[in-house]
Amino acid sequence: MKFIFPKSKITKLLALISILLDFLGPVFFSIFLYGLIRSLIADARYIPSGSMLPELEINDRLIIEKLSSRSRNPDRGDIIVFNSPFSFDKELIKRRKTKLPNSIQCFFYTLPPVNIIPGVSDPACDAYIKRVIALENELVEVNNQGDIFIGEKFIEENYVSNKCIDNEIKLNLCVGLKAIVPKDHVFVLGDNRSNSWDGRYWPGGHFLHKNQIIGRAYFRFWPIHRLKNFTKLDPYQ
């Protein structure tokens, strides 16, 4: 037996669908547009830690531009945002007890207000911000105080004010490193040398592949009294 809906019920159903589309359509379009801009053009980020002190303070808000990372190689001195080492470091991935989240999961994990819900996110979905110190094929050395040498030449870094302590009992020393940066990689460090988890400490490899770079710091828009446009800074020159 064929069941036929009364015309009045069909009309009400269509009206309900129309109302839902009127309401949800702009919502989904806004989410799509936000995701498109955030993925391809620019993104707003806040600074959650003190690893880039004194240049970047906790809770600073930055605009991260992404267009140039597709058309140019990173320069020494660039402050860049990149994917979490927990998403690409082979040793860190081996230590996981669960499967790596995919890009869609990470997109929703990092959406506000989801990103502030405890226990919902995944460390592999986080983003890190550090400074480019050495480029591919360069010999880079970091000593136990956090000083930098490129090709045996000491690099004066006026943006670093908190290096590791050098004292008689040898406490609070940084991990040293001397190596050649592989092709298509860069070496990154936090400006706060004594309190930054960066390339010196990644167990699977000390260097960042260029395809892991999300973008570079372009402009600090908060707090108002510390507005700043970040420009190229090459301490080697």
SULNORDA-V753851 format. One line per field, one symbol per residue. ss: DSSP state (a for helix, b for strand, c for the rest). psi: psi as a letter, one per 20 degrees, with the letter a starting at -180 (. if undefined). Layout:
# SULNORDA-V753851
ss->???
psi->???
This chain:
# SULNORDA-V753851
ss->ccccccaaaaaaaaaaaaaaaaaaaaaaaaaaaaaaaaaacbbbbbccccccccccccccbbbbbccaaaacccccccbbbbbcaaaacaaaaaccccccccaaaaaaaccccaaaccccccaaacbbbbbbbbccccbbbbcccccbbbccbbbcccccccccccccccccccccbbbbccccbbbbbccccccccccccccccccbbaaabbbbbbbbbbcaaacbbcccccccc
psi->pppppqhhhgghghgggggghhghghghgggggghgghhhfrqpqqoirkijqigpqpjqpqpoqighiiiqqqqpipoqprqphiiiohhhhhiqirqpqrhgghghhjpqjhijppihaphiirqqprppgqrqjqoqppaiijqppolippooniipinrqporhilqkqrprporpprqkrrpqqqhnhilpobhhiphiqiqpqhiipgaqpgpoipqhikpppprpooih.
